[in-house]
Amino acid sequence: MFRIQTMNKISSPGLELFPRDRYEVAGEIPNPDALLVRSADLQGLVIPDSVLAIARAGAGVNNIPVPQCSDRGIVVFNTPGGNANAVKELVIAALLFSSRNIIGGVNWARTLADRADEVPDLVEKEKSKFEGPELKGKTLGIVGLGAIGVMVANDAVSLGMDVIGYDPYISVDAAWDLSREVLRADTLEGLLAKADYLSLHIPLMDTTRGLLNAEKFRFMKKGARVINLARGGLVNEADVIEALEAGKLASYITDFPSAELLSCKKAICIPHLGASTPEAEDNCAVMAVKQLMDFLETGGIRNAVNFPRCKLDQRSPFRLLVVNRNIPNMVGQLSTILAAADINILDLINHHRDDYAYNIIDTEQKVPDAALEHLRQVGGIIRVRTIERRP
């Protein structure tokens, strides 16, 4: 019986996937095997030693202490693409809001409620104050061509925009999905210089924090419009506000309000609605649960942010799973210890990612406790567990 602790309210289509005869799921549960989280902040939380994995029903993992989890052999999953369509739709809306002063016009129109018969004439007289350019024929620069960035690019092409993308690390799958009409920028600065509109779709890391700042704005066209529904920290807010007030940027739309941005008239702050659709919550919950079940039951890893993708068709009822630091001779030591215990290896896969490696080993016999303990004592091995498939 696997124990799953939910750290948030998780969408029911995901929770319903857990077979009740093999899983116990609750908000409070002792010694959980895994945590299922959406927005709850796990930074600073004491994560029990029993936890093998954490599944985040969403793309960002800023609320999870990933480095500490890696050191303890805890696999952290996310659900890239689960909320992609929801975010993409809001980006398209943001493109329109940044270009046509729709929000300003609507707010102004509400002030006419008590003007009765004057309303039609006032609307015709004042509507020019809220005009803005069309998207068709303008250039959209997209930084980051993951699941969301690709969808935004393709839809922007359909709107008649010229689209340029910048992503040095674009995946093969994303490249296949990207419209052939999307041009590639070799440098970020080259993209910034051409963009009338700019949309960010990259994760927040040390290398991307404050990516857009006063220095980068020097490369941009006067009157460019910036959309950031990815992470607030990707921009230097003070520099954004200064660029808006100086007229360097025509507008800035973000899904991450702050007091300073809310005080800036040219900034449009959305209350973090990017993934706030029932469809997105369902999709992310289903993905998170499926990935978690696959890991707990077979040891397979996909969409982990701290360990390599690793999958092996099971050839035996007996499976050994080992997490170790990515250092030389680890596979050799594993094989030697198993051989000394008269354990025959039927199949083995070893993948690494940065400082960590993961092994799936199918054996002909059940690995005895003494051999498992011997493995745990090897320097560099972080976690050892076994799975025995039932008939």
C-alpha positions as a Markdown table, in Angstrom:
| # | Residue | x | y | z |
|---|---|---|---|---|
| 1 | Met | 0.0 | 0.0 | 0.0 |
| 2 | Phe | 1.5 | 3.3 | -1.1 |
| 3 | Arg | 0.8 | 6.4 | 1.0 |
| 4 | Ile | 0.2 | 9.7 | -0.8 |
| 5 | Gln | 0.0 | 13.0 | 1.1 |
| 6 | Thr | -1.8 | 15.8 | -0.7 |
| 7 | Met | -0.4 | 19.3 | 0.2 |
| 8 | Asn | -3.2 | 21.1 | -1.7 |
| 9 | Lys | -6.7 | 20.5 | -3.0 |
| 10 | Ile | -5.9 | 18.4 | -6.1 |
| 11 | Ser | -8.3 | 18.1 | -9.0 |
| 12 | Ser | -10.5 | 15.0 | -8.6 |
| 13 | Pro | -9.9 | 13.5 | -12.1 |
| 14 | Gly | -6.3 | 13.1 | -10.9 |
| 15 | Leu | -7.1 | 11.7 | -7.5 |
| 16 | Glu | -9.6 | 9.2 | -9.0 |
| 17 | Leu | -6.8 | 7.5 | -10.8 |
| 18 | Phe | -5.3 | 6.1 | -7.6 |
| 19 | Pro | -6.5 | 2.5 | -7.1 |
| 20 | Arg | -7.9 | 2.4 | -3.6 |
| 21 | Asp | -6.7 | -1.1 | -3.0 |
| 22 | Arg | -3.1 | 0.0 | -3.5 |
| 23 | Tyr | -3.1 | 3.7 | -2.5 |
| 24 | Glu | -4.0 | 5.6 | 0.6 |
| 25 | Val | -4.5 | 9.3 | -0.1 |
| 26 | Ala | -5.0 | 12.0 | 2.5 |
| 27 | Gly | -4.1 | 15.5 | 3.4 |
| 28 | Glu | -2.5 | 14.3 | 6.7 |
| 29 | Ile | -0.9 | 10.9 | 6.6 |
| 30 | Pro | 2.1 | 9.4 | 8.5 |
| 31 | Asn | 5.2 | 8.4 | 6.7 |
| 32 | Pro | 4.0 | 9.2 | 3.2 |
| 33 | Asp | 5.8 | 7.6 | 0.2 |
| 34 | Ala | 5.1 | 10.6 | -1.9 |
| 35 | Leu | 3.8 | 14.2 | -1.8 |
| 36 | Leu | 1.3 | 15.6 | -4.3 |
| 37 | Val | 1.4 | 19.4 | -4.4 |
| 38 | Arg | 0.1 | 22.3 | -6.4 |
| 39 | Ser | 0.9 | 25.7 | -4.9 |
| 40 | Ala | 1.8 | 24.9 | -1.3 |
| 41 | Asp | 5.2 | 26.1 | -0.3 |
| 42 | Leu | 7.5 | 23.2 | 0.7 |
| 43 | Gln | 10.6 | 25.5 | 1.2 |
| 44 | Gly | 11.6 | 25.1 | 4.8 |
| 45 | Leu | 9.2 | 22.2 | 5.4 |
| 46 | Val | 10.7 | 19.1 | 7.1 |
| 47 | Ile | 10.1 | 16.4 | 4.4 |
| 48 | Pro | 9.8 | 12.9 | 6.0 |
| 49 | Asp | 12.6 | 10.4 | 5.3 |
| 50 | Ser | 9.9 | 8.1 | 3.9 |
| 51 | Val | 9.2 | 10.3 | 0.9 |
| 52 | Leu | 10.5 | 8.9 | -2.4 |
| 53 | Ala | 9.0 | 11.5 | -4.7 |
| 54 | Ile | 7.2 | 14.8 | -4.9 |
| 55 | Ala | 4.8 | 15.5 | -7.8 |
| 56 | Arg | 3.9 | 19.1 | -8.7 |
| 57 | Ala | 0.6 | 19.6 | -10.5 |
| 58 | Gly | 2.1 | 22.4 | -12.6 |
| 59 | Ala | 5.2 | 23.4 | -14.4 |
| 60 | Gly | 7.1 | 25.6 | -11.9 |
| 61 | Val | 8.9 | 24.1 | -8.9 |
| 62 | Asn | 10.0 | 27.2 | -7.1 |
| 63 | Asn | 7.9 | 26.1 | -4.1 |
| 64 | Ile | 9.9 | 22.9 | -3.8 |
| 65 | Pro | 13.4 | 22.6 | -2.3 |
| 66 | Val | 14.8 | 20.8 | -5.4 |
| 67 | Pro | 18.5 | 20.7 | -4.5 |
| 68 | Gln | 17.8 | 19.3 | -1.0 |
| 69 | Cys | 15.5 | 16.7 | -2.6 |
| 70 | Ser | 18.2 | 15.7 | -5.0 |
| 71 | Asp | 20.7 | 15.2 | -2.2 |
| 72 | Arg | 18.3 | 12.9 | -0.5 |
| 73 | Gly | 17.3 | 10.9 | -3.7 |
| 74 | Ile | 13.8 | 12.4 | -3.8 |
| 75 | Val | 12.6 | 12.6 | -7.4 |
| 76 | Val | 10.7 | 15.8 | -8.1 |
| 77 | Phe | 8.2 | 15.7 | -11.0 |
| 78 | Asn | 6.4 | 18.5 | -12.7 |
| 79 | Thr | 3.8 | 18.6 | -15.5 |
| 80 | Pro | 5.1 | 20.6 | -18.4 |
| 81 | Gly | 2.4 | 21.2 | -21.0 |
| 82 | Gly | -0.5 | 20.3 | -18.7 |
| 83 | Asn | -1.5 | 24.0 | -18.5 |
| 84 | Ala | 0.0 | 25.1 | -21.8 |
| 85 | Asn | -3.2 | 25.8 | -23.6 |
| 86 | Ala | -4.6 | 27.8 | -20.7 |
| 87 | Val | -1.5 | 30.0 | -20.5 |
| 88 | Lys | -1.4 | 30.3 | -24.3 |
| 89 | Glu | -4.9 | 31.7 | -24.4 |
| 90 | Leu | -4.1 | 34.3 | -21.8 |
| 91 | Val | -1.0 | 35.3 | -23.7 |
| 92 | Ile | -3.1 | 35.9 | -26.8 |
| 93 | Ala | -5.5 | 38.0 | -24.7 |
| 94 | Ala | -2.4 | 39.9 | -23.3 |
| 95 | Leu | -1.2 | 40.6 | -26.8 |
| 96 | Leu | -4.5 | 42.3 | -27.6 |
| 97 | Phe | -4.7 | 44.1 | -24.2 |
| 98 | Ser | -1.1 | 45.4 | -24.7 |
| 99 | Ser | -1.9 | 46.7 | -28.2 |
| 100 | Arg | -5.5 | 47.9 | -28.0 |
| 101 | Asn | -6.3 | 49.8 | -24.9 |
| 102 | Ile | -9.3 | 47.6 | -24.2 |
| 103 | Ile | -9.1 | 47.6 | -20.4 |
| 104 | Gly | -8.7 | 51.4 | -20.3 |
| 105 | Gly | -11.6 | 51.8 | -22.6 |
| 106 | Val | -13.9 | 49.5 | -20.7 |
| 107 | Asn | -13.0 | 51.2 | -17.4 |
| 108 | Trp | -13.7 | 54.6 | -18.9 |
| 109 | Ala | -17.0 | 53.4 | -20.4 |
| 110 | Arg | -18.2 | 52.4 | -16.9 |
| 111 | Thr | -17.9 | 56.0 | -15.7 |
| 112 | Leu | -20.6 | 57.0 | -18.2 |
| 113 | Ala | -23.3 | 54.9 | -16.5 |
| 114 | Asp | -25.1 | 58.0 | -15.1 |
| 115 | Arg | -24.9 | 60.0 | -18.4 |
| 116 | Ala | -28.1 | 58.4 | -19.9 |
| 117 | Asp | -28.7 | 59.7 | -23.4 |
| 118 | Glu | -25.3 | 61.3 | -23.7 |
| 119 | Val | -23.5 | 57.9 | -23.7 |
| 120 | Pro | -23.5 | 57.3 | -27.5 |
| 121 | Asp | -22.2 | 60.7 | -28.3 |
| 122 | Leu | -19.5 | 60.6 | -25.6 |
| 123 | Val | -18.3 | 57.2 | -26.8 |
| 124 | Glu | -17.9 | 58.5 | -30.3 |
| 125 | Lys | -16.2 | 61.6 | -29.1 |
| 126 | Glu | -13.7 | 59.9 | -26.8 |
| 127 | Lys | -13.0 | 56.5 | -28.4 |
| 128 | Ser | -9.8 | 57.7 | -30.1 |
| 129 | Lys | -8.1 | 58.0 | -26.7 |
| 130 | Phe | -8.1 | 54.2 | -26.5 |
| 131 | Glu | -7.1 | 53.2 | -30.0 |
| 132 | Gly | -4.1 | 51.0 | -30.7 |
| 133 | Pro | -2.4 | 49.1 | -33.5 |
| 134 | Glu | -3.4 | 45.7 | -34.9 |
| 135 | Leu | -1.3 | 42.6 | -34.4 |
| 136 | Lys | -1.3 | 41.6 | -38.0 |
| 137 | Gly | 2.0 | 42.3 | -39.7 |
| 138 | Lys | 3.8 | 43.1 | -36.4 |
| 139 | Thr | 6.7 | 41.1 | -35.1 |
| 140 | Leu | 6.4 | 38.9 | -32.0 |
| 141 | Gly | 9.6 | 37.7 | -30.3 |
| 142 | Ile | 9.3 | 34.7 | -28.1 |
| 143 | Val | 11.9 | 33.8 | -25.6 |
| 144 | Gly | 11.6 | 30.1 | -24.8 |
| 145 | Leu | 10.1 | 27.5 | -27.1 |
| 146 | Gly | 8.8 | 24.9 | -24.8 |
| 147 | Ala | 5.2 | 23.6 | -24.7 |
| 148 | Ile | 3.7 | 27.1 | -24.1 |
| 149 | Gly | 6.1 | 29.1 | -26.3 |
| 150 | Val | 5.5 | 26.8 | -29.3 |
| 151 | Met | 1.7 | 27.1 | -29.0 |
| 152 | Val | 1.9 | 30.9 | -28.7 |
| 153 | Ala | 4.2 | 31.0 | -31.7 |
| 154 | Asn | 1.9 | 28.9 | -33.9 |
| 155 | Asp | -1.2 | 30.8 | -32.9 |
| 156 | Ala | 0.5 | 34.2 | -33.5 |
| 157 | Val | 1.4 | 33.0 | -37.0 |
| 158 | Ser | -2.3 | 32.3 | -37.5 |
| 159 | Leu | -3.0 | 35.8 | -36.5 |
| 160 | Gly | -0.8 | 37.1 | -39.2 |
| 161 | Met | 2.2 | 38.1 | -37.1 |
| 162 | Asp | 5.8 | 37.6 | -38.0 |
| 163 | Val | 7.2 | 35.4 | -35.3 |
| 164 | Ile | 10.8 | 35.0 | -34.2 |
| 165 | Gly | 11.8 | 32.5 | -31.5 |
| 166 | Tyr | 14.9 | 32.3 | -29.3 |
| 167 | Asp | 15.7 | 29.1 | -27.5 |
| 168 | Pro | 19.2 | 27.6 | -27.6 |
| 169 | Tyr | 17.9 | 24.4 | -25.8 |
| 170 | Ile | 14.8 | 23.7 | -27.8 |
| 171 | Ser | 13.8 | 20.0 | -27.6 |
| 172 | Val | 13.3 | 17.8 | -30.6 |
| 173 | Asp | 9.6 | 17.4 | -29.7 |
| 174 | Ala | 9.1 | 21.1 | -29.6 |
| 175 | Ala | 10.9 | 21.6 | -32.8 |
| 176 | Trp | 8.6 | 19.1 | -34.6 |
| 177 | Asp | 5.5 | 21.0 | -33.3 |
| 178 | Leu | 6.8 | 24.5 | -34.2 |
| 179 | Ser | 5.4 | 26.1 | -37.4 |
| 180 | Arg | 7.9 | 26.4 | -40.2 |
| 181 | Glu | 7.0 | 30.1 | -40.5 |
| 182 | Val | 8.6 | 30.8 | -37.1 |
| 183 | Leu | 12.1 | 32.3 | -37.7 |
| 184 | Arg | 15.0 | 31.5 | -35.4 |
| 185 | Ala | 17.1 | 34.2 | -33.6 |
| 186 | Asp | 20.7 | 33.3 | -32.9 |
| 187 | Thr | 21.0 | 35.7 | -30.0 |
| 188 | Leu | 18.6 | 37.2 | -27.5 |
| 189 | Glu | 19.8 | 40.7 | -28.4 |
| 190 | Gly | 19.1 | 40.0 | -32.0 |
| 191 | Leu | 15.5 | 39.0 | -31.2 |
| 192 | Leu | 15.0 | 42.1 | -28.9 |
| 193 | Ala | 16.0 | 44.4 | -31.7 |
| 194 | Lys | 13.4 | 43.1 | -34.1 |
| 195 | Ala | 10.4 | 42.6 | -31.7 |
| 196 | Asp | 7.4 | 44.8 | -31.6 |
| 197 | Tyr | 6.0 | 42.5 | -29.0 |
| 198 | Leu | 8.0 | 40.2 | -26.6 |
| 199 | Ser | 6.6 | 37.2 | -24.7 |
| 200 | Leu | 8.6 | 35.3 | -22.1 |
| 201 | His | 8.3 | 31.5 | -21.7 |
| 202 | Ile | 11.3 | 30.4 | -19.7 |
| 203 | Pro | 11.8 | 29.1 | -16.2 |
| 204 | Leu | 13.1 | 31.3 | -13.3 |
| 205 | Met | 16.6 | 30.2 | -12.4 |
| 206 | Asp | 19.8 | 32.0 | -11.3 |
| 207 | Thr | 20.8 | 32.4 | -14.9 |
| 208 | Thr | 17.4 | 33.9 | -16.0 |
| 209 | Arg | 16.6 | 36.1 | -12.9 |
| 210 | Gly | 16.3 | 39.7 | -14.0 |
| 211 | Leu | 16.9 | 38.7 | -17.6 |
| 212 | Leu | 15.0 | 41.7 | -18.9 |
| 213 | Asn | 16.6 | 44.9 | -17.5 |
| 214 | Ala | 17.7 | 48.4 | -18.5 |
| 215 | Glu | 20.6 | 47.0 | -20.5 |
| 216 | Lys | 18.4 | 44.7 | -22.5 |
| 217 | Phe | 15.8 | 47.5 | -23.1 |
| 218 | Arg | 18.5 | 49.4 | -25.0 |
| 219 | Phe | 18.3 | 46.8 | -27.7 |
| 220 | Met | 14.5 | 47.1 | -28.1 |
| 221 | Lys | 12.4 | 49.3 | -30.3 |
| 222 | Lys | 10.9 | 52.4 | -28.8 |
| 223 | Gly | 7.2 | 51.5 | -28.0 |
| 224 | Ala | 7.7 | 47.8 | -27.7 |
| 225 | Arg | 5.3 | 45.8 | -25.6 |
| 226 | Val | 6.4 | 43.1 | -23.2 |
| 227 | Ile | 4.3 | 40.2 | -21.9 |
| 228 | Asn | 5.5 | 38.1 | -18.9 |
| 229 | Leu | 3.1 | 35.3 | -17.8 |
| 230 | Ala | 6.0 | 33.0 | -17.0 |
| 231 | Arg | 7.6 | 34.3 | -13.7 |
| 232 | Gly | 7.8 | 37.7 | -12.2 |
| 233 | Gly | 11.5 | 37.5 | -11.4 |
| 234 | Leu | 12.5 | 37.2 | -15.0 |
| 235 | Val | 12.4 | 41.0 | -15.2 |
| 236 | Asn | 13.9 | 43.8 | -13.2 |
| 237 | Glu | 10.7 | 45.6 | -12.1 |
| 238 | Ala | 12.3 | 48.9 | -11.4 |
| 239 | Asp | 13.9 | 48.9 | -14.8 |
| 240 | Val | 10.5 | 48.0 | -16.4 |
| 241 | Ile | 8.7 | 50.8 | -14.6 |
| 242 | Glu | 11.5 | 53.3 | -15.7 |
| 243 | Ala | 11.2 | 52.1 | -19.3 |
| 244 | Leu | 7.4 | 52.5 | -19.2 |
| 245 | Glu | 7.5 | 56.0 | -17.8 |
| 246 | Ala | 10.2 | 57.0 | -20.3 |
| 247 | Gly | 8.1 | 55.7 | -23.2 |
| 248 | Lys | 10.7 | 53.1 | -24.1 |
| 249 | Leu | 8.1 | 50.4 | -23.5 |
| 250 | Ala | 4.5 | 51.1 | -24.5 |
| 251 | Ser | 3.1 | 48.5 | -22.1 |
| 252 | Tyr | 4.0 | 45.6 | -19.8 |
| 253 | Ile | 1.6 | 42.9 | -18.9 |
| 254 | Thr | 2.4 | 40.4 | -16.2 |
| 255 | Asp | 0.6 | 37.6 | -14.3 |
| 256 | Phe | 2.6 | 38.6 | -11.2 |
| 257 | Pro | 1.4 | 41.8 | -9.6 |
| 258 | Ser | 3.5 | 43.8 | -7.1 |
| 259 | Ala | 2.7 | 47.1 | -5.3 |
| 260 | Glu | 5.1 | 49.0 | -7.5 |
| 261 | Leu | 3.7 | 47.6 | -10.8 |
| 262 | Leu | 0.1 | 48.2 | -9.6 |
| 263 | Ser | 1.0 | 51.9 | -9.1 |
| 264 | Cys | 2.3 | 52.2 | -12.7 |
| 265 | Lys | -0.5 | 53.2 | -15.2 |
| 266 | Lys | 1.2 | 51.5 | -18.2 |
| 267 | Ala | 1.6 | 48.2 | -16.5 |
| 268 | Ile | -1.4 | 45.7 | -16.6 |
| 269 | Cys | -1.3 | 43.3 | -13.8 |
| 270 | Ile | -3.3 | 40.0 | -14.0 |
| 271 | Pro | -3.9 | 38.2 | -10.7 |
| 272 | His | -1.9 | 35.0 | -11.6 |
| 273 | Leu | -4.7 | 33.6 | -13.9 |
| 274 | Gly | -2.4 | 31.8 | -16.4 |
| 275 | Ala | -3.3 | 28.3 | -15.4 |
| 276 | Ser | -6.6 | 29.1 | -13.7 |
| 277 | Thr | -8.9 | 27.1 | -15.8 |
| 278 | Pro | -10.7 | 23.9 | -14.7 |
| 279 | Glu | -9.2 | 22.1 | -17.8 |
| 280 | Ala | -5.6 | 23.0 | -16.8 |
| 281 | Glu | -6.1 | 21.9 | -13.2 |
| 282 | Asp | -7.5 | 18.6 | -14.4 |
| 283 | Asn | -4.7 | 18.1 | -17.0 |
| 284 | Cys | -1.9 | 18.8 | -14.5 |
| 285 | Ala | -3.4 | 16.6 | -11.8 |
| 286 | Val | -3.8 | 13.7 | -14.1 |
| 287 | Met | -0.3 | 14.0 | -15.4 |
| 288 | Ala | 1.2 | 14.3 | -11.9 |
| 289 | Val | -0.7 | 11.3 | -10.6 |
| 290 | Lys | 0.2 | 9.1 | -13.6 |
| 291 | Gln | 3.9 | 10.0 | -13.3 |
| 292 | Leu | 3.9 | 9.4 | -9.6 |
| 293 | Met | 2.2 | 6.0 | -9.9 |
| 294 | Asp | 4.6 | 4.9 | -12.7 |
| 295 | Phe | 7.5 | 5.8 | -10.5 |
| 296 | Leu | 6.3 | 4.1 | -7.3 |
| 297 | Glu | 5.1 | 0.9 | -9.1 |
| 298 | Thr | 7.9 | 0.5 | -11.8 |
| 299 | Gly | 10.6 | 3.0 | -10.9 |
| 300 | Gly | 10.2 | 4.8 | -14.3 |
| 301 | Ile | 11.0 | 8.5 | -14.4 |
| 302 | Arg | 9.6 | 11.0 | -16.8 |
| 303 | Asn | 9.2 | 14.8 | -16.4 |
| 304 | Ala | 11.5 | 14.9 | -13.4 |
| 305 | Val | 13.3 | 18.2 | -12.9 |
| 306 | Asn | 16.2 | 16.7 | -10.9 |
| 307 | Phe | 16.8 | 13.2 | -12.3 |
| 308 | Pro | 17.2 | 11.8 | -15.8 |
| 309 | Arg | 14.3 | 10.4 | -17.8 |
| 310 | Cys | 14.6 | 6.6 | -17.3 |
| 311 | Lys | 12.4 | 3.8 | -18.4 |
| 312 | Leu | 12.9 | 0.0 | -18.8 |
| 313 | Asp | 10.4 | -2.7 | -19.8 |
| 314 | Gln | 10.3 | -5.0 | -16.8 |
| 315 | Arg | 11.6 | -8.5 | -17.6 |
| 316 | Ser | 11.5 | -10.0 | -14.1 |
| 317 | Pro | 9.3 | -9.7 | -11.0 |
| 318 | Phe | 12.4 | -8.4 | -9.1 |
| 319 | Arg | 13.6 | -4.8 | -9.7 |
| 320 | Leu | 16.3 | -2.9 | -8.0 |
| 321 | Leu | 16.4 | 0.9 | -8.1 |
| 322 | Val | 19.5 | 2.9 | -7.1 |
| 323 | Val | 20.0 | 6.6 | -6.9 |
| 324 | Asn | 23.7 | 7.7 | -6.7 |
| 325 | Arg | 26.0 | 10.6 | -7.3 |
| 326 | Asn | 27.4 | 10.7 | -10.9 |
| 327 | Ile | 30.9 | 9.5 | -10.1 |
| 328 | Pro | 33.0 | 6.8 | -11.8 |
| 329 | Asn | 32.7 | 3.0 | -11.2 |
| 330 | Met | 29.3 | 3.1 | -9.6 |
| 331 | Val | 27.8 | 0.6 | -12.0 |
| 332 | Gly | 30.8 | -1.6 | -11.5 |
| 333 | Gln | 30.4 | -1.6 | -7.8 |
| 334 | Leu | 26.6 | -2.4 | -8.1 |
| 335 | Ser | 27.4 | -5.4 | -10.4 |
| 336 | Thr | 30.2 | -6.7 | -8.1 |
| 337 | Ile | 28.0 | -6.6 | -5.0 |
| 338 | Leu | 25.1 | -8.3 | -6.8 |
| 339 | Ala | 27.4 | -11.0 | -8.2 |
| 340 | Ala | 28.9 | -11.7 | -4.7 |
| 341 | Ala | 25.3 | -12.3 | -3.6 |
| 342 | Asp | 24.7 | -14.8 | -6.5 |
| 343 | Ile | 22.2 | -12.4 | -8.1 |
| 344 | Asn | 22.0 | -12.6 | -11.9 |
| 345 | Ile | 21.2 | -9.3 | -13.7 |
| 346 | Leu | 18.7 | -9.7 | -16.5 |
| 347 | Asp | 18.6 | -6.1 | -17.7 |
| 348 | Leu | 20.1 | -2.8 | -16.5 |
| 349 | Ile | 19.8 | 0.9 | -17.5 |
| 350 | Asn | 21.9 | 3.7 | -16.1 |
| 351 | His | 21.2 | 7.3 | -16.9 |
| 352 | His | 22.7 | 10.5 | -15.4 |
| 353 | Arg | 21.7 | 14.1 | -15.2 |
| 354 | Asp | 24.2 | 16.7 | -13.9 |
| 355 | Asp | 25.5 | 15.4 | -10.5 |
| 356 | Tyr | 23.1 | 12.5 | -10.1 |
| 357 | Ala | 22.5 | 9.1 | -11.7 |
| 358 | Tyr | 19.7 | 6.6 | -11.6 |
| 359 | Asn | 19.7 | 2.9 | -12.2 |
| 360 | Ile | 17.0 | 0.4 | -13.0 |
| 361 | Ile | 18.2 | -3.2 | -12.6 |
| 362 | Asp | 16.0 | -6.3 | -13.2 |
| 363 | Thr | 17.3 | -9.4 | -11.5 |
| 364 | Glu | 16.6 | -13.1 | -11.8 |
| 365 | Gln | 16.3 | -13.5 | -8.0 |
| 366 | Lys | 15.1 | -11.3 | -5.2 |
| 367 | Val | 18.0 | -9.2 | -3.8 |
| 368 | Pro | 18.6 | -10.3 | -0.2 |
| 369 | Asp | 18.6 | -7.7 | 2.6 |
| 370 | Ala | 22.3 | -8.2 | 3.3 |
| 371 | Ala | 23.2 | -7.2 | -0.2 |
| 372 | Leu | 20.8 | -4.2 | -0.1 |
| 373 | Glu | 22.5 | -3.0 | 3.1 |
| 374 | His | 25.9 | -3.5 | 1.5 |
| 375 | Leu | 24.8 | -1.3 | -1.4 |
| 376 | Arg | 23.6 | 1.4 | 1.0 |
| 377 | Gln | 27.1 | 1.5 | 2.5 |
| 378 | Val | 28.8 | 2.3 | -0.8 |
| 379 | Gly | 30.1 | 5.9 | -0.9 |
| 380 | Gly | 28.1 | 7.9 | -3.4 |
| 381 | Ile | 24.9 | 5.8 | -3.2 |
| 382 | Ile | 22.0 | 7.9 | -2.0 |
| 383 | Arg | 19.0 | 5.7 | -2.0 |
| 384 | Val | 18.2 | 2.0 | -2.7 |
| 385 | Arg | 14.8 | 0.4 | -3.0 |
| 386 | Thr | 13.3 | -2.7 | -4.5 |
| 387 | Ile | 10.0 | -3.4 | -6.3 |
| 388 | Glu | 8.5 | -6.9 | -6.5 |
| 389 | Arg | 5.9 | -7.2 | -9.2 |
| 390 | Arg | 2.9 | -9.3 | -8.1 |
| 391 | Pro | 1.4 | -11.9 | -10.4 |
